[in-house]
């Protein structure tokens, strides 16, 4: 319901690692009673004890079951961002976001929030909320909505009245649970994460164009490519498939198995269908857009 994409974690190895890692780390921290090592309090952790290592650990776990639940639900629903980026680019983005949010959040808290609040607010709750909101910023910007609907509307009123929402509202409802989970610390974390994500979108973030070298990444994990690939770049590619009995019979009889493709590749059609459109709509839009999937999606959203 949150995103009309293929179910499961297929082609999302990075999301799978984050999801399993969050659950495992949070569970182990609870079992061994070490959750108190993961939050940040400017005083005394930094000013008295000089425990600067907490900068690198505070996003490793969530402190309670509610945050774990909404956290894994949120990152699972955001897996479409990884499918859009491809595994290598998404992993690079995750690393950059972790570095920036892990440093900037306590820095902002110590330099800005703590002095302005006279030391009242200096606590950062544990958990990758900042990272998840950085991913949410990508989702908000680059993933189009699949459908829209109107609420608070009545036939007795003017048709222009009412509140128009999209399917993205379900994602934002889940994210709001993390936003206010342990405010104001969770709000600060989410805000920093959102800004880092937006800066990444507009390439204002230093290192935004950096990616993990392909040679290194391929040794660690298989690189699932982006499903949003322009159809114009590979029109001359020949796709080989193992012939089936049905395809052989169709070849003999002169009948095409999928005459409606009109040059569009099957994975492009499936990508659009996964967003909630019919196969017929996907084929027509790709035909109009000369097999450019981004332009085809734009046509469908404008209809």
DOZAFI-862612 format. One record per residue (C-alpha): residue in one letter; x, y, z. Coordinates in Angstrom, 2 decimals, padded with zeros to 5 digits. Layout:
<atoms>
[atom 'A', [X, Y, Z]]
...
</atoms>
This chain:
<atoms>
[atom 'X', [000.00, 000.00, 000.00]]
[atom 'X', [002.93, 002.34, 000.64]]
[atom 'X', [004.42, 001.94, -002.82]]
[atom 'X', [003.14, 000.02, -005.77]]
[atom 'X', [006.37, -001.82, -006.47]]
[atom 'X', [007.16, -005.52, -006.69]]
[atom 'X', [006.73, -007.12, -003.28]]
[atom 'X', [009.64, -008.41, -001.26]]
[atom 'X', [013.31, -007.44, -001.22]]
[atom 'X', [014.20, -008.64, -004.70]]
[atom 'X', [016.99, -006.56, -006.29]]
[atom 'X', [017.45, -004.54, -003.08]]
[atom 'X', [020.55, -005.99, -001.34]]
[atom 'X', [021.41, -002.74, 000.48]]
[atom 'X', [017.90, -002.32, 001.87]]
[atom 'X', [018.04, -005.92, 003.02]]
[atom 'X', [021.31, -005.30, 004.88]]
[atom 'X', [019.97, -002.15, 006.57]]
[atom 'X', [016.72, -003.84, 007.55]]
[atom 'X', [018.30, -006.99, 008.98]]
[atom 'X', [021.12, -005.02, 010.58]]
[atom 'X', [018.73, -002.66, 012.38]]
[atom 'X', [016.67, -005.53, 013.78]]
[atom 'X', [019.71, -007.62, 014.76]]
[atom 'X', [021.65, -004.77, 016.37]]
[atom 'X', [018.63, -003.54, 018.32]]
[atom 'X', [017.83, -007.05, 019.53]]
[atom 'X', [021.40, -007.82, 020.62]]
[atom 'X', [021.74, -004.46, 022.39]]
[atom 'X', [018.57, -005.21, 024.32]]
[atom 'X', [019.62, -008.77, 025.20]]
[atom 'X', [023.05, -007.75, 026.47]]
[atom 'X', [021.78, -004.59, 028.18]]
[atom 'X', [024.07, -002.17, 026.35]]
[atom 'X', [021.49, 000.21, 024.88]]
[atom 'X', [022.82, 003.02, 027.07]]
[atom 'X', [026.03, 003.07, 025.00]]
[atom 'X', [024.30, 004.27, 021.85]]
[atom 'X', [022.56, 007.56, 022.61]]
[atom 'X', [024.35, 010.91, 022.69]]
[atom 'X', [024.20, 013.53, 025.43]]
[atom 'X', [026.53, 016.47, 024.83]]
[atom 'X', [027.17, 016.70, 028.55]]
[atom 'X', [028.65, 014.50, 029.90]]
[atom 'X', [029.43, 012.17, 026.96]]
[atom 'X', [031.47, 014.69, 024.98]]
[atom 'X', [032.33, 017.51, 027.36]]
[atom 'X', [033.30, 015.36, 030.34]]
[atom 'X', [033.96, 011.79, 029.19]]
[atom 'X', [035.21, 012.61, 025.66]]
[atom 'X', [033.33, 009.60, 024.26]]
[atom 'X', [033.56, 010.79, 020.66]]
[atom 'X', [033.19, 007.23, 019.41]]
[atom 'X', [029.46, 007.63, 019.99]]
[atom 'X', [029.36, 009.72, 016.79]]
[atom 'X', [029.92, 006.50, 014.84]]
[atom 'X', [027.56, 004.26, 016.84]]
[atom 'X', [024.42, 006.23, 017.67]]
[atom 'X', [022.64, 005.23, 014.43]]
[atom 'X', [023.26, 001.50, 014.88]]
[atom 'X', [020.22, 000.61, 017.00]]
[atom 'X', [016.75, 001.73, 018.04]]
[atom 'X', [016.08, 001.82, 021.76]]
[atom 'X', [012.53, 000.47, 021.81]]
[atom 'X', [010.36, -001.96, 019.89]]
[atom 'X', [008.05, 000.73, 018.52]]
[atom 'X', [010.88, 002.56, 016.79]]
[atom 'X', [012.25, -000.72, 015.42]]
[atom 'X', [008.84, -001.56, 013.97]]
[atom 'X', [008.28, 001.79, 012.27]]
[atom 'X', [011.92, 002.01, 011.23]]
[atom 'X', [011.97, -001.29, 009.36]]
[atom 'X', [008.53, -000.55, 007.89]]
[atom 'X', [009.82, 002.78, 006.62]]
[atom 'X', [013.08, 001.54, 005.09]]
[atom 'X', [011.29, -001.48, 003.59]]
[atom 'X', [008.78, 000.80, 001.91]]
[atom 'X', [011.62, 003.02, 000.67]]
[atom 'X', [013.23, 000.12, -001.22]]
[atom 'X', [011.93, 001.67, -004.46]]
[atom 'X', [014.69, 004.28, -004.10]]
[atom 'X', [017.32, 001.53, -004.31]]
[atom 'X', [015.58, 000.09, -007.36]]
[atom 'X', [015.73, 003.54, -008.92]]
[atom 'X', [019.40, 004.17, -008.08]]
[atom 'X', [020.79, 000.68, -008.48]]
[atom 'X', [022.62, -001.07, -005.64]]
[atom 'X', [026.06, 000.54, -006.10]]
[atom 'X', [024.83, 004.12, -006.29]]
[atom 'X', [022.42, 003.52, -003.42]]
[atom 'X', [025.17, 002.04, -001.23]]
[atom 'X', [027.36, 005.05, -002.01]]
[atom 'X', [024.51, 007.39, -001.07]]
[atom 'X', [023.93, 005.50, 002.19]]
[atom 'X', [027.60, 005.79, 003.16]]
[atom 'X', [027.66, 009.53, 002.41]]
[atom 'X', [024.42, 010.09, 004.33]]
[atom 'X', [025.70, 008.12, 007.32]]
[atom 'X', [028.91, 010.14, 007.46]]
[atom 'X', [027.22, 013.52, 007.17]]
[atom 'X', [024.26, 012.83, 009.46]]
[atom 'X', [026.39, 011.13, 012.11]]
[atom 'X', [028.65, 014.18, 012.37]]
[atom 'X', [026.27, 017.08, 011.64]]
[atom 'X', [023.49, 016.03, 014.02]]
[atom 'X', [025.54, 016.12, 017.27]]
[atom 'X', [027.45, 019.14, 015.94]]
[atom 'X', [024.22, 021.08, 015.37]]
[atom 'X', [022.90, 019.97, 018.75]]
[atom 'X', [026.04, 021.07, 020.59]]
[atom 'X', [026.73, 024.32, 018.73]]
[atom 'X', [023.19, 025.61, 018.11]]
[atom 'X', [020.47, 023.85, 020.09]]
[atom 'X', [022.23, 023.44, 023.44]]
[atom 'X', [023.31, 027.10, 023.78]]
[atom 'X', [019.93, 028.43, 022.61]]
[atom 'X', [018.06, 026.21, 025.07]]
[atom 'X', [020.46, 026.99, 027.94]]
[atom 'X', [021.52, 023.35, 028.06]]
[atom 'X', [017.98, 022.00, 028.30]]
[atom 'X', [018.06, 020.10, 024.99]]
[atom 'X', [021.24, 018.12, 024.43]]
[atom 'X', [020.03, 014.56, 023.87]]
[atom 'X', [020.05, 012.55, 020.63]]
[atom 'X', [018.12, 009.28, 020.79]]
[atom 'X', [019.76, 006.24, 019.19]]
[atom 'X', [018.58, 005.03, 015.82]]
[atom 'X', [019.07, 005.61, 012.07]]
[atom 'X', [016.20, 008.10, 011.84]]
[atom 'X', [018.50, 010.69, 010.24]]
[atom 'X', [019.59, 008.16, 007.60]]
[atom 'X', [016.02, 007.09, 006.87]]
[atom 'X', [014.88, 010.68, 006.41]]
[atom 'X', [017.76, 011.27, 004.02]]
[atom 'X', [016.41, 008.36, 001.95]]
[atom 'X', [012.89, 009.80, 002.35]]
[atom 'X', [014.11, 013.04, 000.76]]
[atom 'X', [015.12, 011.03, -002.33]]
[atom 'X', [011.74, 009.31, -002.37]]
[atom 'X', [009.93, 012.64, -002.09]]
[atom 'X', [011.87, 014.16, -004.99]]
[atom 'X', [012.49, 011.46, -007.57]]
[atom 'X', [009.69, 008.91, -007.17]]
[atom 'X', [006.42, 009.98, -008.81]]
[atom 'X', [003.12, 009.26, -007.11]]
[atom 'X', [001.11, 006.34, -008.53]]
[atom 'X', [-002.33, 007.78, -007.89]]
[atom 'X', [-004.12, 010.68, -006.20]]
[atom 'X', [-007.36, 010.94, -004.28]]
[atom 'X', [-009.46, 013.62, -002.62]]
[atom 'X', [-010.48, 013.70, 001.03]]
[atom 'X', [-012.69, 016.04, 003.05]]
[atom 'X', [-014.86, 016.47, -000.01]]
[atom 'X', [-018.64, 016.52, -000.34]]
[atom 'X', [-020.94, 016.59, -003.40]]
[atom 'X', [-022.75, 019.56, -001.91]]
[atom 'X', [-019.59, 021.70, -002.10]]
[atom 'X', [-017.75, 023.13, -005.05]]
[atom 'X', [-015.73, 020.44, -006.87]]
[atom 'X', [-012.53, 022.40, -006.26]]
[atom 'X', [-012.85, 021.98, -002.52]]
[atom 'X', [-011.31, 019.06, -000.71]]
[atom 'X', [-007.78, 017.98, 000.05]]
[atom 'X', [-005.92, 016.15, -002.73]]
[atom 'X', [-003.46, 013.50, -001.58]]
[atom 'X', [-001.36, 010.85, -003.29]]
[atom 'X', [-000.35, 007.32, -002.38]]
[atom 'X', [002.80, 008.83, -000.81]]
[atom 'X', [000.75, 009.94, 002.20]]
[atom 'X', [001.04, 006.45, 003.69]]
[atom 'X', [004.82, 006.71, 003.68]]
[atom 'X', [004.71, 010.10, 005.34]]
[atom 'X', [002.37, 008.81, 008.06]]
[atom 'X', [004.91, 006.11, 008.95]]
[atom 'X', [007.77, 008.61, 008.90]]
[atom 'X', [005.87, 010.91, 011.27]]
[atom 'X', [005.91, 008.13, 013.87]]
[atom 'X', [009.72, 008.25, 013.88]]
[atom 'X', [009.79, 012.03, 013.62]]
[atom 'X', [008.01, 012.48, 016.95]]
[atom 'X', [009.15, 009.25, 018.64]]
[atom 'X', [011.57, 010.97, 021.03]]
[atom 'X', [011.22, 014.67, 020.32]]
[atom 'X', [012.92, 017.06, 020.21]]
[atom 'X', [015.97, 014.86, 019.59]]
[atom 'X', [014.25, 012.74, 016.94]]
[atom 'X', [013.01, 015.90, 015.19]]
[atom 'X', [016.55, 017.28, 015.04]]
[atom 'X', [017.87, 013.97, 013.65]]
[atom 'X', [015.11, 013.79, 011.05]]
[atom 'X', [015.62, 017.42, 010.04]]
[atom 'X', [019.36, 017.01, 009.53]]
[atom 'X', [018.75, 013.81, 007.56]]
[atom 'X', [016.16, 015.51, 005.35]]
[atom 'X', [018.53, 018.42, 004.60]]
[atom 'X', [021.39, 016.05, 003.76]]
[atom 'X', [019.08, 014.16, 001.42]]
[atom 'X', [017.88, 017.33, -000.29]]
[atom 'X', [021.44, 018.58, -000.70]]
[atom 'X', [022.30, 015.25, -002.30]]
[atom 'X', [019.40, 015.60, -004.75]]
[atom 'X', [020.60, 019.00, -005.95]]
[atom 'X', [024.29, 017.96, -005.91]]
[atom 'X', [025.09, 020.56, -003.26]]
[atom 'X', [026.51, 017.94, -000.93]]
[atom 'X', [030.31, 017.61, -001.18]]
[atom 'X', [031.06, 014.20, -002.65]]
[atom 'X', [027.55, 013.76, -004.07]]
[atom 'X', [028.98, 012.35, -007.32]]
[atom 'X', [031.19, 009.83, -005.54]]
[atom 'X', [030.44, 006.14, -005.92]]
[atom 'X', [032.06, 003.02, -004.56]]
[atom 'X', [034.49, 001.69, -007.19]]
[atom 'X', [032.73, -001.00, -009.18]]
[atom 'X', [035.63, -003.43, -008.82]]
[atom 'X', [035.44, -003.24, -005.02]]
[atom 'X', [031.66, -003.27, -004.82]]
[atom 'X', [031.28, -006.30, -007.09]]
[atom 'X', [033.48, -008.34, -004.75]]
[atom 'X', [031.24, -007.58, -001.78]]
[atom 'X', [027.75, -007.68, -003.23]]
[atom 'X', [026.07, -008.19, -006.58]]
[atom 'X', [025.22, -004.86, -008.22]]
[atom 'X', [021.49, -004.77, -008.93]]
[atom 'X', [021.12, -002.15, -011.70]]
[atom 'X', [018.52, 000.58, -011.70]]
[atom 'X', [015.15, -000.37, -013.16]]
[atom 'X', [014.79, 003.17, -014.53]]
[atom 'X', [017.08, 002.97, -017.54]]
[atom 'X', [016.47, 005.05, -020.61]]
[atom 'X', [015.27, 002.95, -023.49]]
[atom 'X', [017.14, 005.10, -026.00]]
[atom 'X', [020.57, 004.09, -024.76]]
[atom 'X', [020.28, 000.40, -025.54]]
[atom 'X', [017.96, 000.14, -028.54]]
[atom 'X', [020.44, -001.98, -030.47]]
[atom 'X', [021.01, -004.52, -027.71]]
[atom 'X', [019.98, -008.07, -028.52]]
[atom 'X', [018.32, -009.90, -025.67]]
[atom 'X', [018.80, -013.66, -025.78]]
[atom 'X', [016.29, -015.99, -024.15]]
[atom 'X', [016.00, -019.75, -023.93]]
[atom 'X', [013.25, -020.75, -026.40]]
[atom 'X', [010.16, -022.40, -024.97]]
[atom 'X', [007.71, -024.70, -026.70]]
[atom 'X', [005.23, -021.83, -026.96]]
[atom 'X', [007.78, -019.50, -028.55]]
[atom 'X', [008.81, -022.19, -031.05]]
[atom 'X', [005.19, -022.79, -032.07]]
[atom 'X', [004.60, -019.06, -032.38]]
[atom 'X', [007.70, -018.70, -034.53]]
[atom 'X', [006.55, -021.50, -036.83]]
[atom 'X', [003.06, -020.07, -037.14]]
[atom 'X', [004.30, -016.51, -037.54]]
[atom 'X', [002.52, -015.29, -034.40]]
[atom 'X', [004.37, -012.93, -032.09]]
[atom 'X', [004.24, -013.70, -028.39]]
[atom 'X', [004.07, -010.01, -027.43]]
[atom 'X', [003.22, -007.97, -030.52]]
[atom 'X', [002.19, -005.07, -028.33]]
[atom 'X', [005.75, -004.34, -027.15]]
[atom 'X', [006.51, -002.21, -030.24]]
[atom 'X', [010.22, -002.03, -029.48]]
[atom 'X', [009.86, -001.49, -025.74]]
[atom 'X', [011.76, -003.86, -023.51]]
[atom 'X', [009.86, -006.07, -021.11]]
[atom 'X', [011.58, -004.83, -017.94]]
[atom 'X', [010.61, -001.22, -018.81]]
[atom 'X', [006.96, -002.22, -019.12]]
[atom 'X', [007.11, -004.18, -015.87]]
[atom 'X', [008.64, -001.17, -014.10]]
[atom 'X', [005.71, 001.04, -015.11]]
[atom 'X', [003.13, -001.67, -014.35]]
[atom 'X', [004.69, -002.01, -010.88]]
[atom 'X', [003.81, 001.64, -010.25]]
[atom 'X', [000.10, 000.87, -010.61]]
[atom 'X', [-000.59, 001.40, -014.32]]
[atom 'X', [-002.01, -001.22, -016.68]]
[atom 'X', [000.13, -002.98, -019.25]]
[atom 'X', [-001.84, -001.32, -022.03]]
[atom 'X', [-001.14, 002.13, -020.57]]
[atom 'X', [002.55, 001.29, -020.16]]
[atom 'X', [002.96, 000.15, -023.78]]
[atom 'X', [001.11, 003.18, -025.17]]
[atom 'X', [003.12, 005.60, -023.05]]
[atom 'X', [006.44, 004.01, -024.03]]
[atom 'X', [005.43, 004.17, -027.69]]
[atom 'X', [004.63, 007.88, -027.38]]
[atom 'X', [007.90, 008.50, -025.52]]
[atom 'X', [010.04, 006.54, -028.00]]
[atom 'X', [010.81, 003.99, -025.27]]
[atom 'X', [012.11, 006.62, -022.82]]
[atom 'X', [010.80, 005.36, -019.49]]
[atom 'X', [011.14, 008.67, -017.63]]
[atom 'X', [009.16, 010.53, -020.29]]
[atom 'X', [006.57, 007.72, -020.42]]
[atom 'X', [005.98, 007.98, -016.67]]
[atom 'X', [005.57, 011.74, -017.02]]
[atom 'X', [002.96, 011.24, -019.76]]
[atom 'X', [001.01, 008.85, -017.56]]
[atom 'X', [001.07, 011.18, -014.57]]
[atom 'X', [-000.19, 014.08, -016.66]]
[atom 'X', [-003.17, 012.15, -018.02]]
</atoms>
